[in-house]
Amino acid sequence: MKCDAKKFAQMYESVYKDLYRFALCLMKNQQEAEDAVSEAVISAYENIRKLRKEEAFKSWVFTILTNVCKKRLKKISQEVSREISYPEQNMQENTAAPENDRSLALDVRNAFFVLTEEEQSIVGLSVFGGYNSIEIAGILKLNANTVRSKRSRALAKMECVLQ
């Protein structure tokens, strides 16, 4: 798709609040969410020629953001694992969050990454982004009933991992 900066800005303006809300719910940190959205928007702008239809912009940019968040969460998870493996080297750095909160956040993230990419998108858009099944169906080009059943199965899968 051919797109100038002004057109891209108009398309971005229609989804930026949703992108930030989605990233914030996934990342659980304002700065990380802002960074993830920025990285996703830059990537989208650089690759806008790969988008075939303007109508698909919202789902396309959400897919990019999902991938950026997954990459950042994986990096955070590895850093937390490193801190747990070498606690004596990181004693001074660990004052930001209580251990229980950190452990729970890590458990939830690990449960989220057990899901398939499609399940992650559905759960992320639903639970973290606040979209209903009809809206998710439109974004992901699925049937609303399919979205509901996949969301239910994905949440059950996460529940099994968290128990």
MOFENFEN-V363797 format. One record per run of one state. SS is the DSSP state (H for helix, E for strand, C for the rest). FROM is the first residue (numbers start at 1). LEN is the number of residues. Records with the same first field share a line. If there is no record, write none. Layout:
SS: FROM-LEN, FROM-LEN
This chain:
C: 1-4, 14-2, 28-2, 47-1, 51-3, 86-1, 90-2, 96-3, 115-2, 129-4, 141-3, 163-1
H: 5-9, 16-12, 30-17, 48-3, 54-32, 87-3, 92-4, 99-16, 117-12, 133-8, 144-19
